[in-house]
Amino acid sequence: MVNDEQHYVTYDKDPNTSILESENIDGLTFSAQGQALGAKAIGGGAYDYGQGRVVFTAAGHTNHVLWAPQYLEIQSGQ
């Protein structure tokens, strides 16, 4: 768990490919295009594309997030 600015993203891939989730614990919610999406959002995903694999994360943008042990573990693929 890290404390940082939450990014709500539109993830148009299969929800089963989600690998991270963000949650606003301050009670703030998000809505887009008239649809209430709540306090949780997909924070990352991984899926096959052609002969490769795409990994996307929106985990944060400060050093304490990018150096969190769990985030480093995701980056190393272990």
C-alpha positions as CSV (number, residue, x, y, z in Angstrom):
1,M,0.0,0.0,0.0
2,V,1.3,3.4,-0.9
3,N,-0.1,6.9,-0.5
4,D,-0.1,9.0,-3.7
5,E,-2.3,10.8,-6.1
6,Q,-4.8,8.3,-7.5
7,H,-5.1,8.1,-11.3
8,Y,-8.4,6.9,-12.7
9,V,-7.9,5.3,-16.1
10,T,-10.1,3.7,-18.6
11,Y,-8.9,0.1,-19.1
12,D,-10.5,-1.3,-22.2
13,K,-8.9,-4.7,-22.0
14,D,-10.3,-7.9,-20.4
15,P,-10.7,-7.1,-16.6
16,N,-9.1,-10.5,-15.9
17,T,-5.8,-9.0,-17.2
18,S,-5.7,-6.5,-14.3
19,I,-2.7,-6.8,-12.0
20,L,-3.1,-3.7,-9.8
21,E,-6.0,-1.8,-8.2
22,S,-6.1,1.6,-6.7
23,E,-8.6,2.7,-4.1
24,N,-9.4,6.2,-2.7
25,I,-9.6,5.6,1.0
26,D,-10.7,9.3,1.6
27,G,-14.2,8.5,0.2
28,L,-13.8,10.3,-3.1
29,T,-15.4,8.7,-6.0
30,F,-15.0,9.0,-9.8
31,S,-17.4,9.0,-12.7
32,A,-16.9,9.1,-16.4
33,Q,-19.3,9.6,-19.3
34,G,-22.2,9.6,-16.8
35,Q,-21.3,6.3,-15.2
36,A,-20.4,6.2,-11.5
37,L,-17.2,4.2,-11.2
38,G,-16.7,4.5,-7.4
39,A,-13.5,4.8,-5.4
40,K,-11.6,1.9,-7.0
41,A,-9.8,1.9,-10.4
42,I,-7.6,-0.5,-12.3
43,G,-4.0,0.5,-11.5
44,G,-2.2,-1.8,-14.0
45,G,-2.7,-4.6,-16.4
46,A,-0.7,-7.2,-18.5
47,Y,-1.8,-8.8,-21.7
48,D,-0.4,-10.6,-24.8
49,Y,-0.1,-8.5,-27.9
50,G,1.2,-10.2,-31.1
51,Q,4.4,-12.1,-30.2
52,G,5.0,-9.9,-27.1
53,R,3.4,-8.8,-23.8
54,V,2.3,-5.4,-22.8
55,V,2.4,-4.2,-19.2
56,F,0.8,-1.0,-18.0
57,T,0.9,0.6,-14.6
58,A,-0.5,3.8,-13.1
59,A,1.0,3.1,-9.6
60,G,2.2,6.6,-9.0
61,H,4.9,9.1,-9.8
62,T,6.9,9.7,-6.6
63,N,10.0,7.9,-5.4
64,H,8.2,6.3,-2.4
65,V,5.8,4.6,-4.8
66,L,8.4,3.6,-7.5
67,W,10.7,2.1,-4.9
68,A,8.1,0.2,-2.9
69,P,9.1,-3.4,-2.6
70,Q,5.9,-4.7,-4.1
71,Y,6.2,-2.4,-7.1
72,L,9.8,-3.5,-7.7
73,E,8.7,-7.1,-7.5
74,I,6.1,-6.5,-10.3
75,Q,8.7,-4.8,-12.4
76,S,11.1,-7.7,-12.1
77,G,8.5,-10.2,-13.1
78,Q,9.1,-12.5,-10.1
